[in-house]
């Protein structure tokens, strides 16, 4: 599995780290969340696999993942939407946010 992109508070890449270690150590890293709405404004959600170490079995946004080093956020979003949901869509960037859990 490719490393994740570590970032500072301004979203500038500062390094990379293995995914599980990044999450276990609570390192700030680049991630994506995909929200798909239909023409009626209905939101497509999915239930996370029960074998996931992070939030198993919970209902979540359409898809989420991480851009890998050398991959743009848009490339990562398109890749993950296809892998996770089998969908292709015209994705549009809406906003950035910072959270810690």
N, C-alpha and C positions, 0 to 999 in steps of 0.2 A: 504494500500500500504506500503510495507517495506521501511525502511529508506535507505538513500544513505550513502555511505562510504566517509567521509571527509578525505582529504589527505593533506600532506604538499608538498612543491615543489619537494621533492625527491620521491613522490608517496608512502610515508609511511602513513598507516592509523592512524588518530589522533582522530577519533570520528565518530559519525553518526548523521544524521539530516533528517527530513521529506523532501520529494522531492520538493514540491512547495516552501517551505521556503528556501531550499538550492539554488534553481534557483533564487528566488527573491532577496536574499541577496548576490548573486554572490560568494558563497563559493566554494572553490576548492574541487572537488569531482571526484571520479573514474567513468569513463564512457567508453563505447565501441562503435566502429563504424565498421560495417561489409560491406565489398566490395566483391561482387560476380562477377567473370568474367567467360565467357564461353571460349571454345577452340579457338574462333576467336578473343579473347581479348575484346569482347563487355562487357560493364558494366551494370549490372542490377540496375536500379534506381526505386524509388517509389515516389508517390506524397503523402505528409503528409496529414492526415485528416484535413479538414477545421475547425474542432472543437478543435484542439490542441491549447493550450495557447502559445506554443513555436513554432514559424515558421509555422503557419497553412497554408496549401495549397501549400507549397513550394516543389519542387522536391529535393530529397535527396538521400543519399547512400542507399544501399540495406536494411539495418536495423541498428538501434542503440538503446542503452539502457544503463542501469547501472547494475553493479554487486551489489547484495544485501549482507549485512553482512552475513558471513559464506559461501558465494558462490564465486568460483573462476571466473576469467575473462573468461576462456574457457567455463565453465558451463553457465555463463550468455549469452555469445555469441550464444551458441547452443540453449539455451532456447528461446532467443528473435528471432532468425532466424525462428524457428518453429512457434512461436506465431504470428509473424508479417507477414511472407511470406509463411508459410506452407512448408518450405524446411528443409531438412537435407543435410549437406555438410561436407566434410573434411576441416575444417577451419585451417588456418595456421597463426600464429602470425607474423606480419611484422614489426611494429614499434610503438613507443610511441611518443606522442606529447602533448604539453601543450598549451592550448589556453584560452583566456578570452573574453567574449562578454558582 
